[in-house]
Structures are given as C-alpha cells and as structure tokens.
Amino acid sequence: MAAANAPIVMREALTVSLLALPFRLLGFFPCLLFLSSGPFGSGKFAILGRFWAEILDLLPSIGINPQFITFTHVTMESDKYICVRETSPENSVVIVDMNMPMQPLRRPITADSALMNPNSKILALKAKIPGTTQDHLQVFNIEAKSKIKSHQMPEQVNMLKTSRFFLSGEAEPLKMFDRAANLTNNQIINYKCDPTEKWLVLIGIAPGAPERPQLVKGNMQLFSVDQQRSQALEAHAASFASFKVVGNENPSTLICFASKSSNAGQITSKLHVIELGAQPGKPGFTKKQADLFFPPDFADDFPVAMQASNIGGFYAINRRGQVLLATVNEATIVPFISGQLNNLELAVSIAKRGNLPGAENLVVQRFQELFSQTKYKEAAELAAESPQGILRTPETVAKFQSVPVQAGQTPPLLQYFGTLLTRGKLNAFESLELSRLVVNQNKKNLLENWLAEDKLECSEELGDLVKVSGIPDSCNHFRAITDIIKTANICHY
C-alpha cells in the first residue's frame, strides 16, 4: 500500500479484474469505471478517479474453485450479493450475502445462468430444456424457499438480466424491441435500462476488421421506449446515469458509452456522454467527449463493462476470487487536482459536488471575487454549494445584508436565501434571520410554508419568533420541538 496521502492506490490484483460494480462515485465526469479486455481474457481497469483499495480473499476462502471465477459463472448485480454457478464436482449455485460473506448459501441447482435481484434475496435462473433449443426461466424467493414464477421461452435466451418481470406476478415476458442489423452475428455481452425504463441499450461484440482482427468490434443499439425507435452506434460498453444540471430541478438522463475502433490503421478510443430526451425550456447537459488511454502493451484491449453513479467508488472481483472495495481518498483528491493537475476550476467543482475538503481557500477566494464584481447571484450559488458548508456562516449572511438595495431589484440577501431554499434546508442561523425578515415584512404565510416543508432548522429563538408572530396551530409540531429544546437547555444548565 502506498503512502496515506496518495490520491491513487491500486493493487496489482486490479489489473486482472473480471467484475466491477460501483456503489459510490465522485462527481460526474470522474465517475465512470471501465473494465477492459486483455490478453487471454484478463481484464484491466481504466479509471477516471483516484481510489484506495481494500482486498479480501473471499471466494477461494469459502470453497469456490478458481475455474468458476469467470464472467460466465460469477454475477454481481449490486453490492449486496455475489452469485456463483458451479458445475463440478456437482451442479450448484452459491449465494454470498455481502453482509455476512463467510456464511455462503450453497444449493444443488443446475442452471446455465444465475443471478440475484439487486435489492432482495430473489434468485433468477435460466436452464436449457433437454432435447430442445428452448430455455426455461425460473424465479425463487430464497428466504421464503418458494418459487415466485416460471416461464418456458419458445427460443434460446442469449442473456439473463433482472427486470420487473421477475417480480410481476403471473405476467409473461414482454418483447421490447427487435435486435438491430448492426448486432447480427454478434455475441451479446450486456443489456441495460435507465432508471425510468424509458431507454434501453443492447451491447454486442464481433470479430475485428480483416486488417486487425484482434481488435474486437463493438456494436450498440439504443432504443427509446416512448418513440419506439432504435439508433445503432459503435460502442463496446455503455451505462445510463441520472444527472442534475444547474438551473434544472429535474434530473437529466444521460447515456455514457465507450468505443475503440480502427480506421486506416489509426486506433481511436473515445468516451462519450450525451443527454437523452432533452427537456424543452430547461437547461440541458452539454455533450462531452474524452480520449481513453490504453497502454502500448495492451493496444488491442477494449472496454467490456462500464458503470456510472453519483458519488464515489466500486466493488470488483478478480480472477483470483478476491473481492475488492475501492473508495475515493477524500482527503487528497481535491488537493491533487488543484496542485498536481493545476486545474482549479475542476478542483472546486469536485469539492462542491462531492462535499469534499481541500478547496476551502479556493472557494473563499472565488466567493470574494464574485462579490467584489457585484455578481451576487453567482456568489449566492457558490455559497449554497460550498463544500462542507464552509460559506454557510453568519459572516456570509452579514456580507449580503451589507449590500445596499437597489430600487426595483431583488435584495442580494433575498437572492441568497432563495438560492439556499431551492437546494434544501437552512441551518439554524439562516432560518432565524430569514424568518425575522419575512415577519418584519408581514409575510407570515411564507414562514408557514417553509415550516410545513421542513425548510427551517428548529431553534429556541425561532420557536419564540413563531409564537409571537401568530402562526396558526398547524405549526404546533414545530413549537413542541422548540419547547423540547428549551427543556433540554434548562436541564443542561
């Protein structure tokens, strides 16, 4: 393990990883985790981010033979369960609950595919019907020891993924779309849907071009459920993400996809991030593109898996059966970006988005610059998003209070409070100052609304203000809380 202040610490075991699953990822653009192919099927990680790794020799220690630690035998749909399919000395399925990993559940089951529901102990199985080209799908509740449903498919199933079908009573599988022409004669390696289930993506791989057959070709089919239309693209891996654009209260649906192709002997490796179904009249996500780096020794590697999430790290399983947990080194990533990369704007952005330390001086300096330029709206937004609330102080409120109010314009102090309210709950000092302001202006209805929406933090002073302001009895719950605070203070003294 490298020094504790290193922003990247990756063990050698990570260079042969098979499965990867993020549970937290930092920011957006540094939030993508790739799993690439490698010689003889070994995988290499290409990671936009800085991580610590903790390694647990899990699978071999619970009796899993290394020959079954492969893509075709191991599935991990979430950070809750690992599912392993064994075919010798007898057929069985092993379920590893990550809350108690040393107590695996092994059941005598014969199946071609097995995977767990991401959130509950629901097991899905696929098995070929002897003497036919058809597959049998079954779903079991492991805790209840009961079969939830069973369905015989009229044809062979290339890939099994969890969906609402597995939990939707007696409903039969629903055909969503036909495979596009660009996926003909492809090996299907992945299928995903976005959280709204309005967008679907199917990924396949095929032999490379004659001039470079070792560079496998990747094909992607993106399907819109609402439009009932498909788009064919070149890509080896893809993932959906939900991202909130500044100024838009509704999250945007993004598709992230990675590709590697050869044209006239020139290899191009790219990551693309685009918005799907842009919202009319709302700020949209700006399309992004970046180069993907592959070492010269692995020039023919290609991405085979990708995950995206909102904030910070991943689980992975490698060929040795080690289960790896990697997380962002929160104390050093922002200083690394600002110091080593000399990218102050990115450092501040990452610190705000991930609520991370290391950019305090940069944030305060930028706030003072905006204020001196009378850019009060931008200053308010920066203060509202300041990492770890470093600008959410009485001094900041006083600074906005000191600005003279221009005729016909919204006072900067109200701009500041308005910005805070759109982002969540006010702290105790902010709650009291804003409440005093609206009570003095005889706008008690605003105070009532904020109390009802739980936008204000309870305090003894705010409770007294609510009582003397004549707020209706609908706020008795808030008054009761402040009475408890008063009682606690009396007991303390």
Phi, psi and omega in degrees: 000136181281180183302153186293341181265009180284132180285336177238126171222106180236126177287157178301331180301334181293342183282357178234034187281147182254316184236144178220137180215116179279145172245335172216139176221142190273130174065203174247299187296324175275028185252009185259130180248127181248145170241121184254163175284175177199175181299137179061025174085001177285148185250156175231143177272137167240114191237128172268089183158180183231127192224155166259148179237137173240132188244137177231119178285078191275298191299313177298326183290343178253016171093015178276124178289135181306334181295343180260003178268075182220169178302324185280348183244339184245131174231147179214095185275346178198182179278009182267321187222149167242137181237127182238132179256118180255143179239004174201154358293347174215159181290130179201163174238129180251126179250122180252114175277118185293347174282337176215070189296337182273008177236066182292154177253116181248127182232139178287097183224137175253121182204154176271336177214145178211133176206153182265151170298141183300334189243344185216169183279064177246123183253128177252136183231147173230131180218139179287137178280121184307136177080006180225177173255016183264158178241149178250125179255134179222148179230130183235143170268109186294318182292318182277350182054048182222154176273128180276315180195165181212143180210135177261117180280143181284355180212177182286141178260123182281327183211140179249126176225150179289146178202180179296337180304322184294339184241007189259056173058229184267006183299139178274160178303141182252128178288126182263318179195165174270146178296134182287162183298329183290349178257009176295136180059027175261152169272117181285124183244348180196153176212133182217158170228154179283167183303332180274352183059030176260344182229136181231149178221137179238133184240135176222160176233152183217163179304147182288177180296153182305325181285344178208070185294337182288342176271099184296139179274139178248137180230142183229140173240115178259125185238132175262120180293319181293317183271347182052046181225150178243154172230130181264131181223161173270118179194146178262335183211150181206158177203149176265155177213151175251129187218134180265117177277139180302131180091359179234116183287343180262134180293147176267144175267124182245150170244128177247128179218148184238140182220160174213121185220163179238130180222115181056040178082356180260122181269131179238126178239121186225149168247131179238140175227118181226158179270142177251134177061059180306143184271119182302134177077004181243149176301137182251171178279132179281125181305136182234151180212142180212153176282145173255134183263133173232129181300151180305326180291344182232047185297336182259008172297157176211153180293135177239349178206146179210140178228150177224141177208182190274326186202127176048011174178194183200159167257152176210154175237131179253180186294337178277359179085009178283137174259120186252139175241118181240134179226158178294137171281089191298333183283340188239347186294319181291313175301326178296316181294317182285325183271298184289318181272345180055040180243088186292322181297316179294321180300315179294318180298315180294319180298318180293312186292321182264001182054052187250153176280168174112350182238019185303309182297321180296318182293315180297318179297317180294321178299316180294324178296313180299319182294318181293336178270009182056028175269072189290325179297313179295322178296321179296318180295319179296317179296320181296326183261005185303134182301134179057023175062032186293339178256003179273066188233165174300329180295322179292317177300316180297324180295317177291326178296329185283350182282126178299140181276125179272142181299132177081005181240152178289128179304137179306326179297319178291326175300318181295309180297321179298320178296318179297318183295328179288344184254355179147218187261142177280151175281179188299315182294315179298318180301316181293315182295317180294320180296318177300320182297313184284329177293319179296332178268007179058040177246056185295337180297328177294318179297318177301314181298316182294322177295318180295327181272004180058044179268349185244142179272136182294144171203161180298316181297319180292324176299318178296320180295320179297318182295315184282346183275351178080028177295138183301167183296348179299344180258020180300327180299318179295317180298321179299320179296316181292329175296321177296319178300316179299314180300318180297320179295320179297315180297325182296317182281000000 
